Amino acid sequence: MKTAIIGATGYGGIELIRLLSNHPSVEQIAVFSSSQQGVKMTDSYPHISERFFESLQDISIEALQGFDVIFLSTPPGVSAEWSSKLSAAAKVIDLSGDLRINDPAEYEKWYGRETASKEILNKAVYGLSEWNREQIKEAQIIANPGCYPTAVLLGMIPLVKSGAVDAATIIIDAKSGTTGAGRSASAMTHYSEMNDNLKIYKVNEHKHIPEIEQELAGFLNDTVTITLSTHLVPMTRGMMATMYASVPEGFDEQKIKEILESSYKNTPFVRVRPHKQMPSTREVNASNFCDIGWVYDERTKRLTLVSVIDNLVKGASGQAVQNMNIMFGLEETAGLNGLPVFP
Ligand SMILES: NC(=O)c1ccc[n+]([C@@H]2O[C@H](COP(=O)([O-])OP(=O)(O)OC[C@H]3O[C@@H](n4cnc5c(N)ncnc54)[C@H](OP(=O)(O)O)[C@@H]3O)[C@@H](O)[C@H]2O)c1
């Protein structure tokens, strides 16, 4: 496989390089940059010296010919412009939010910019690997899910789909490590602001809200509105979504267990824990796993569901590689077999 990464200098990009370098079918990883043409990747990232030798190339249609797959690990707005040009020549996997929201008005409201063309939005398949596998196999363009949506949807879809939670009562309290904000330093994320600190941000305004609502609505055949609170925690990688929802009459601990376990029994990366065994972010660190823990409270008839992922792996580049594997008929776990780094 010949692969290319646009936005290779960012955190999503360097994580793609790490994963693709260990992929048995990948023979080329070309790297592209809008600001550092001609610079060696190892100048920014010495930890890949003597293993990765490519220099950054200018982004142009001519230079991006001859690849099997092109990853866009870029800020909003870039793939809206580039994915239509690139998808004529290669399969495209977009890690940004540009192609995830089907309704242009919703995208414009939450992202504050114009969306991609209707044609591209229609072509793009939402790449939640476990739930859209059949469409991903046929896709030319993948809208790779956001990190919070991946954690939330993998936990909630089985329960919403089977009516085991009342979707109108879902409240999500989610926390992310600071790599979720990308490599550029900001007052929000730099060391003296984040160390020994816990911050809540974008209350009721996070761009991932419409994405989660859209995808849950598809499984419910009805509209869904959620409350999502996002926090930054003083750790580098990792994400935990703690979700609360009311459980309707007719469902109990045993039924919830059966629904969760049967939904993921044939999936290599989603691990459902036994009742009351809660996962921690370290237990999925640097891996493509999503671990789900849950507790049903008979007293309140509410479910607490906890989903943990590594935001840069299952929440971004790992799921992108999983989608590449599905699109090209490769083993779904190829390049993604590493165990979590613990402790
Ligand atoms: N970090 C996460 O946990 C995470 C999880 C899921 C999804 N995502 C999404 O993945 C994308 C990349 O995230 P990231 O964390 O890797 O961000 P990042 O560290 O800020 O990297 C983004 C890269 O995009 C490139 N870029 C900037 N402007 C560009 C332009 N106009 N044209 C082409 N390239 C441009 C930059 O590289 P050059 O200056 O070298 O071009 C930069 O290195 C974002 O859309 C983000 O929302 C991130």
The ligand as an SDF file (V2000), in Angstrom:
LIG
                    3D

 48 52  0  0  0  0  0  0  0  0999 V2000
   -5.8510   15.2790   18.5010 N   0  0  0  0  0  0  0  0  0  0  0  0
   -6.8580   14.4460   18.6290 C   0  0  0  0  0  0  0  0  0  0  0  0
   -6.9870   13.7580   19.6700 O   0  0  0  0  0  0  0  0  0  0  0  0
   -7.8590   14.2960   17.5190 C   0  0  0  0  0  0  0  0  0  0  0  0
   -8.8240   13.2830   17.6170 C   0  0  0  0  0  0  0  0  0  0  0  0
   -9.7590   13.1270   16.5950 C   0  0  0  0  0  0  0  0  0  0  0  0
   -9.7460   13.9950   15.5080 C   0  0  0  0  0  0  0  0  0  0  0  0
   -8.8320   14.9890   15.4540 N   0  0  0  0  0  0  0  0  0  0  0  0
   -8.8860   15.8910   14.3020 C   0  0  0  0  0  0  0  0  0  0  0  0
   -7.7740   15.5890   13.4540 O   0  0  0  0  0  0  0  0  0  0  0  0
   -7.3090   16.7750   12.8200 C   0  0  0  0  0  0  0  0  0  0  0  0
   -5.8210   16.9350   13.1580 C   0  0  0  0  0  0  0  0  0  0  0  0
   -5.6990   17.0500   14.5710 O   0  0  0  0  0  0  0  0  0  0  0  0
   -4.2860   17.1920   15.2870 P   0  0  0  0  0  0  0  0  0  0  0  0
   -4.5280   16.9720   16.7260 O   0  0  0  0  0  0  0  0  0  0  0  0
   -3.2850   16.3620   14.5710 O   0  0  0  0  0  0  0  0  0  0  0  0
   -3.9780   18.7340   15.0420 O   0  0  0  0  0  0  0  0  0  0  0  0
   -2.5690   19.4490   14.9750 P   0  0  0  0  0  0  0  0  0  0  0  0
   -1.5900   18.7800   15.8730 O   0  0  0  0  0  0  0  0  0  0  0  0
   -2.8490   20.8930   15.1870 O   0  0  0  0  0  0  0  0  0  0  0  0
   -2.1060   19.2160   13.4630 O   0  0  0  0  0  0  0  0  0  0  0  0
   -2.8120   19.7220   12.3670 C   0  0  0  0  0  0  0  0  0  0  0  0
   -1.8620   19.8110   11.1750 C   0  0  0  0  0  0  0  0  0  0  0  0
   -2.6040   20.3660   10.0700 O   0  0  0  0  0  0  0  0  0  0  0  0
   -1.6970   21.0460    9.2270 C   0  0  0  0  0  0  0  0  0  0  0  0
   -2.3500   22.2240    8.6370 N   0  0  0  0  0  0  0  0  0  0  0  0
   -2.6800   23.3940    9.2430 C   0  0  0  0  0  0  0  0  0  0  0  0
   -3.2710   24.2430    8.3600 N   0  0  0  0  0  0  0  0  0  0  0  0
   -3.2910   23.5910    7.1730 C   0  0  0  0  0  0  0  0  0  0  0  0
   -3.7690   23.9260    5.8870 C   0  0  0  0  0  0  0  0  0  0  0  0
   -4.3330   25.1060    5.6340 N   0  0  0  0  0  0  0  0  0  0  0  0
   -3.6390   23.0160    4.8880 N   0  0  0  0  0  0  0  0  0  0  0  0
   -3.0730   21.8090    5.1240 C   0  0  0  0  0  0  0  0  0  0  0  0
   -2.6100   21.4350    6.3320 N   0  0  0  0  0  0  0  0  0  0  0  0
   -2.7210   22.3060    7.3440 C   0  0  0  0  0  0  0  0  0  0  0  0
   -0.5330   21.4840   10.1080 C   0  0  0  0  0  0  0  0  0  0  0  0
    0.6370   21.0190    9.4940 O   0  0  0  0  0  0  0  0  0  0  0  0
    1.4830   21.8970    8.4760 P   0  0  0  0  0  0  0  0  0  0  0  0
    1.6020   23.2990    9.0430 O   0  0  0  0  0  0  0  0  0  0  0  0
    2.7730   21.1660    8.4470 O   0  0  0  0  0  0  0  0  0  0  0  0
    0.7210   21.8580    7.1840 O   0  0  0  0  0  0  0  0  0  0  0  0
   -0.6970   20.7340   11.4240 C   0  0  0  0  0  0  0  0  0  0  0  0
    0.4470   20.0220   11.7790 O   0  0  0  0  0  0  0  0  0  0  0  0
   -8.1750   17.9260   13.3630 C   0  0  0  0  0  0  0  0  0  0  0  0
   -9.1920   18.2190   12.4560 O   0  0  0  0  0  0  0  0  0  0  0  0
   -8.7360   17.3640   14.6620 C   0  0  0  0  0  0  0  0  0  0  0  0
   -9.9650   17.9320   15.0030 O   0  0  0  0  0  0  0  0  0  0  0  0
   -7.8610   15.1460   16.4170 C   0  0  0  0  0  0  0  0  0  0  0  0
  1  2  1  0
  2  3  2  0
  2  4  1  0
  4  5  1  0
  4 48  2  0
  5  6  2  0
  6  7  1  0
  7  8  2  0
  8  9  1  0
  8 48  1  0
  9 10  1  0
  9 46  1  0
 10 11  1  0
 11 12  1  0
 11 44  1  0
 12 13  1  0
 13 14  1  0
 14 15  2  0
 14 16  1  0
 14 17  1  0
 17 18  1  0
 18 19  2  0
 18 20  1  0
 18 21  1  0
 21 22  1  0
 22 23  1  0
 23 24  1  0
 23 42  1  0
 24 25  1  0
 25 26  1  0
 25 36  1  0
 26 27  1  0
 26 35  1  0
 27 28  2  0
 28 29  1  0
 29 30  1  0
 29 35  2  0
 30 31  1  0
 30 32  2  0
 32 33  1  0
 33 34  2  0
 34 35  1  0
 36 37  1  0
 36 42  1  0
 37 38  1  0
 38 39  2  0
 38 40  1  0
 38 41  1  0
 42 43  1  0
 44 45  1  0
 44 46  1  0
 46 47  1  0
M  CHG  2   8   1  16  -1
M  END
$$$$
